[in-house]
Amino acid sequence: MGYAGRASTSDWLEESMRLKGRKIVITGGATGIGRATALRCAGEGAQVVVVDINDTDGRSAQEEIRAEGGQGW
């Protein structure tokens, strides 16, 4: 058995991109749980829109998503 009881690394890679092609809007995505959710969704292949009243941290979240290779607006 591979990582966390999975049969192989390829199974893990396939599962890790389970949101590929999805578009997700995260409200309150600049900090805290919202930011963590935005980063996780982007890491799993989603295109993420971060919406927050806190413009500075919202832009920072977008930049972090892009720096990790994701698509964030």
HELIX and SHEET records of a PDB file:
HELIX    1   1 TYR A    3  GLY A    5  5                                   3    
HELIX    2   2 THR A    9  SER A   16  1                                   8    
HELIX    3   3 GLY A   32  GLY A   43  1                                  12    
HELIX    4   4 ASP A   55  ALA A   67  1                                  13    
SHEET    1   A 3 LYS A  23  THR A  27  0                                        
SHEET    2   A 3 GLN A  47  VAL A  51  1                                        
SHEET    3   A 3 GLN A  71  GLY A  72  1                                        
END                                                                             
